[in-house]
C-alpha cells in the first residue's frame, strides 16, 4: 500500500472518530437540555454566593456532578422563566434532577438565602469545629477558638462551672453538635452562644440542675460523656461503656482510654486513627494511661445519647472491652484481664 493511501486512511479514521465523539457529545448535550423529568438520586448540597452569575452557578453544578454540560444549563436558564430569578444561598439538590427542576429549586425552592448550613457531628472538638467554620466561610478559625475559650456568656450553668486552669478550651464539651445555619461573617461569639443555647435546650434546664448537684458534678459528667462519645459507635453500647468508666473510677483503676491519648496527640483534630505504644506515654493531663481518674476536661463535644449514658451507666462488673473485629464497631466486654486477653486471642 502506498504511503499516500495510508495517510489518507489514517486521516479518515481520525475524522470518523472525531465525528463519532462529537456526535456522542451532541446526543448527551441534547438529552440533558431537553429532558425535563427528574429521577431519584443522592442528595447534594450546593452553596451559591451572592452575585454569582448563571455561568458561575453552572460551574458549581458541574463540579458537584449535578450536570454534565454547563452550556446546556445556561441555555435552559435563558429559555425558562426561572433564569432571571436565580437566588443565592444554600440549596439541597439531588443527582438525577433535570435542568428544569434544578432551575426551579434555585429560583423558588427552599433555600436559605445568604445562610450557610454547617453540620457539627457528635464527637467534634472545638478545634475541629473551628476548622469547619473557616472552611465553610462563616468565620475565621482563630476568632472561633478565642470565643470558645471564655465563660463570659450569659448562661446560668456557666456561672458556677469549675474548670481546671490547664484545659485547652474552657467550653470544650458544651458546644452542642447539631446542624446550624449562619451567615458568612457571623461573629464567633454569636456562634458559640447559639451552640451553648442548643446544649441547654437539648439537655434541659431541670436536668442540668440535677447534674450540677450530682456526685460527679456537671464538668466531670460532660467529661465522661465526651469519652463515651469517642469510644462508642453503637448507641446501645454507650451505657455499657459508661459502666466500665464508673467501675474503673470506683476502684481507682486507670481508665486507659485511647481517645484521651489521641486528643492531645493530634491537638484535638483526631486525624490519627491508631495509637502506638510510644504514644501512651505522652505527657498530658488528658492522658488516662499515665494519670489516674478522669482527664483534666472533656475531649470532645458529646451528643445527647452519650450525655444520657454518662448520667445512667449500665450496672455490671465489666472492667475491660475491645472491638470484636467487625466493621460495625461492636465491642466485647469482660470482667477480668485474663478474659480480656483470651477474647483478643480468639478474635485474632
C-alpha positions in Angstrom: 0.0 0.0 0.0 1.4 3.4 -0.9 2.3 5.9 1.8 -0.2 8.5 0.5 -3.0 6.0 0.7 -2.0 5.0 4.3 -2.0 8.7 5.3 -5.4 9.2 3.8 -6.7 6.2 5.6 -5.4 7.4 8.9 -6.9 10.8 8.4 -10.2 9.2 7.5 -10.1 7.1 10.7 -9.3 10.3 12.8 -12.2 12.2 11.1 -14.6 9.4 11.7 -13.5 9.0 15.4 -13.9 12.8 15.8 -17.3 12.7 14.2 -18.4 9.8 16.5 -17.0 11.6 19.6 -18.8 14.9 18.7 -21.9 13.0 17.8 -21.9 11.3 21.2 -21.4 14.7 22.9 -24.2 16.3 20.9 -26.6 13.5 21.8 -25.6 13.8 25.5 -26.0 17.6 25.4 -29.4 17.4 23.7 -30.6 14.8 26.1 -29.6 16.8 29.2 -31.0 20.0 27.7 -34.4 18.6 26.6 -35.1 16.1 29.4 -37.5 17.7 32.0 -38.1 14.6 34.1 -36.1 14.0 37.2 -35.1 10.7 38.7 -34.1 9.7 42.2 -30.5 10.2 43.3 -28.2 11.1 46.2 -28.7 14.5 47.8 -26.1 17.1 47.1 -25.8 20.4 48.9 -24.6 23.5 47.0 -23.7 27.0 48.1 -24.3 29.9 45.8 -22.6 33.1 46.9 -24.3 36.4 46.4 -23.6 37.9 43.0 -22.8 34.5 41.3 -23.7 34.6 37.6 -25.7 31.9 35.8 -22.4 30.7 34.3 -20.9 30.6 37.8 -23.9 28.5 39.0 -23.4 26.2 36.0 -19.8 25.7 37.0 -20.8 24.8 40.6 -23.3 22.3 39.4 -20.8 20.7 37.1 -18.2 20.5 39.8 -20.8 18.9 42.1 -21.7 16.3 39.5 -25.2 17.5 39.1 -24.9 18.4 35.4 -22.6 17.4 32.5 -22.9 20.4 30.2 -22.6 23.9 31.6 -23.8 25.4 28.3 -27.0 23.3 28.4 -27.8 24.8 31.9 -27.2 28.4 30.8 -29.2 27.9 27.6 -32.1 26.3 29.6 -31.9 29.2 32.1 -32.4 31.7 29.3 -35.3 29.7 27.8 -37.3 29.4 31.0 -38.9 31.9 33.4 -36.5 30.8 36.2 -33.3 32.2 34.6 -33.9 35.7 35.8 -34.9 34.6 39.3 -31.9 32.6 40.4 -31.0 33.3 44.0 -28.0 32.9 46.2 -27.9 30.7 49.3 -27.6 27.1 50.3 -29.7 24.6 48.4 -30.2 20.8 48.6 -30.5 19.2 45.1 -30.1 15.6 44.1 -28.4 13.6 41.4 -30.8 12.8 38.6 -32.6 16.2 38.8 -33.5 17.7 35.4 -32.2 21.1 34.5 -35.7 22.4 34.8 -36.1 21.2 38.4 -32.7 22.5 39.3 -33.5 25.9 38.0 -36.9 25.9 39.7 -35.4 24.9 43.1 -32.8 27.6 42.9 -35.4 30.2 41.8 -38.3 29.2 44.0 -37.4 26.3 46.3 -36.4 26.2 49.9 -33.0 27.8 50.0 -31.5 29.7 52.9 -30.9 33.0 51.3 -27.5 34.1 52.4 -27.3 31.4 55.1 -24.6 28.7 55.3 -25.6 25.3 56.7 -22.9 23.9 59.0 -23.2 20.3 60.3 -21.3 19.7 63.5 -21.2 15.9 64.2 -21.2 14.3 67.6 -17.7 14.0 68.9 -16.3 17.1 67.2 -13.8 19.1 69.2 -13.7 22.9 69.4 -10.6 22.7 67.2 -12.5 20.6 64.6 -15.5 23.0 64.7 -13.2 26.0 64.2 -11.7 24.4 61.1 -15.1 23.5 59.6 -16.4 27.1 60.2 -13.4 28.5 58.4 -13.8 26.0 55.6 -17.4 27.0 55.2 -16.6 30.7 55.2 -18.6 31.5 58.3 -15.8 32.9 60.5 -12.1 32.5 61.0 -10.6 29.6 62.9 -8.7 31.9 65.2 -11.7 34.0 66.0 -13.8 31.0 67.0 -11.0 29.4 69.1 -10.8 32.7 71.1 -14.6 32.9 71.5 -14.7 29.3 72.7 -12.1 29.9 75.4 -14.1 32.1 77.8 -17.0 31.6 80.1 -18.2 35.1 79.6 -21.7 34.1 78.3 -25.0 34.7 80.0 -25.9 31.1 80.8 -26.8 30.0 84.4 -24.9 26.7 84.2 -21.6 28.5 83.3 -21.7 30.7 86.4 -20.6 28.0 88.8 -18.8 25.8 86.4 -15.5 24.6 87.9 -13.0 24.4 85.0 -9.3 23.4 85.7 -6.8 26.0 84.7 -4.8 23.8 82.3 -7.7 22.7 80.0 -7.3 23.5 76.3 -10.6 25.3 75.9 -12.9 26.1 78.8 -16.1 25.4 76.7 -14.9 22.1 75.3 -17.8 19.6 75.8 -20.6 22.2 76.0 -20.9 23.3 72.3 -23.7 21.1 71.2 -23.3 19.1 68.0 -26.2 19.8 65.6 -27.0 21.3 62.2 -26.8 25.1 62.3 -27.3 27.9 59.8 -25.3 31.1 59.9 -24.5 33.9 57.5 -20.9 34.4 56.2 -19.1 36.7 58.6 -21.2 35.8 61.7 -19.4 36.8 64.9 -17.8 33.8 66.6 -19.3 34.8 69.9 -22.8 34.6 68.3 -22.0 31.1 67.0 -20.7 30.0 70.4 -23.9 31.4 72.1 -26.1 29.5 69.6 -24.3 26.3 70.4 -24.5 26.8 74.2 -28.2 27.5 73.8 -28.6 24.3 71.9 -26.8 22.5 74.7 -29.3 23.9 77.3 -32.3 23.1 75.0 -31.3 19.5 74.4 -30.1 18.6 77.9 -32.9 20.6 79.6 -32.7 23.1 82.5 -34.0 20.8 85.1 -31.6 18.0 84.1 -28.7 20.4 84.2 -29.6 21.3 87.8 -29.7 17.6 88.7 -26.3 17.0 87.1 -24.8 20.0 88.9 -26.0 18.6 92.3 -24.7 15.0 91.4 -21.6 13.4 92.9 -19.7 13.9 89.7 -20.9 17.4 89.0 -21.6 19.0 85.6 -18.0 19.3 84.4 -16.9 15.8 85.2 -20.2 14.4 83.8 -19.6 16.0 80.5 -16.0 14.8 80.6 -17.3 11.2 81.0 -19.8 11.8 78.2 -17.0 13.0 75.9 -15.0 9.8 76.4 -18.1 7.7 75.7 -18.7 9.7 72.5 -15.3 9.0 71.2 -15.3 5.4 72.3 -18.7 4.2 71.2 -20.0 3.7 67.7 -23.2 1.9 68.7 -25.8 3.7 70.8 -26.8 0.5 72.6 -23.2 0.2 73.9 -22.9 3.7 75.3 -24.4 2.9 78.7 -22.2 -0.3 78.9 -19.0 1.7 78.2 -20.2 4.3 80.7 -20.5 1.5 83.3 -16.9 0.4 82.6 -15.7 4.0 83.2 -17.5 4.2 86.5 -16.3 0.8 87.6 -12.7 1.7 87.0 -13.1 5.1 88.8 -14.7 3.3 91.7 -11.7 1.0 92.3 -9.1 3.7 91.4 -8.0 1.9 88.3 -6.6 3.9 85.4 -9.2 4.4 82.6 -6.6 3.8 79.8 -8.9 5.1 77.1 -7.2 5.6 73.7 -9.2 8.8 72.8 -7.6 10.5 75.8 -4.3 9.9 74.1 -5.4 10.9 70.6 -6.8 14.2 71.8 -3.5 15.7 72.9 -1.5 13.8 70.3 -3.5 15.3 67.4 -4.1 18.7 69.2 -7.8 18.0 69.1 -8.1 17.1 65.4 -8.4 13.3 65.8 -6.7 12.9 62.4 -4.7 9.9 63.5 -6.6 6.6 64.0 -4.0 4.3 65.6 -2.4 4.7 69.0 1.2 3.4 69.2 2.8 2.2 72.4 5.1 5.2 72.5 2.1 7.5 72.3 0.7 6.1 75.5 3.5 8.0 77.4 2.6 11.4 76.1 2.9 14.0 78.8 -0.6 15.4 79.1 -3.2 15.9 81.8 -5.7 14.4 79.3 -3.7 11.1 79.1 -5.5 8.4 81.2 -2.8 5.9 80.5 -0.4 8.0 82.6 -2.8 9.6 85.0 -5.4 8.2 87.4 -9.0 9.4 87.3 -10.7 11.4 84.5 -8.8 13.5 82.0 -8.5 17.1 83.0 -11.5 18.0 80.9 -13.8 16.9 78.0 -12.0 15.5 74.9 -14.8 16.5 72.5 -18.4 17.8 72.4 -20.7 14.9 73.1 -24.2 14.3 71.7 -27.3 13.7 73.8 -27.0 9.9 73.7 -23.6 10.0 75.3 -24.7 12.5 77.9 -27.6 10.3 78.9 -25.3 7.3 79.1 -23.0 9.2 81.4 -25.9 10.1 83.6 -27.2 6.5 83.6 -24.4 4.0 83.4 -25.3 0.3 83.0 -24.8 -1.7 86.2 -22.4 -4.5 85.5 -18.9 -5.9 86.6 -17.1 -5.2 83.4 -13.7 -3.6 83.5 -12.4 -4.2 80.0 -13.5 -4.2 76.4 -12.2 -4.3 72.9 -13.6 -4.3 69.4 -14.8 -7.6 68.1 -13.1 -7.0 64.7 -16.2 -6.3 62.7 -16.8 -3.1 60.8 -19.8 -2.0 62.8 -17.6 -1.1 65.9 -19.2 -3.6 68.3 -17.2 -4.4 71.5 -16.6 -7.5 73.6 -16.9 -6.7 77.3 -15.1 -8.7 80.0 -14.7 -8.7 83.8 -11.0 -9.7 84.1 -7.8 -9.0 82.3 -7.4 -12.7 81.6 -10.8 -12.9 79.9 -9.9 -9.7 78.1 -6.7 -11.2 76.7 -8.4 -14.6 76.0 -11.1 -13.0 73.8 -8.4 -11.0 72.0 -6.6 -14.2 71.1 -9.8 -15.9 70.0 -10.7 -12.9 67.9 -7.3 -12.9 66.1 
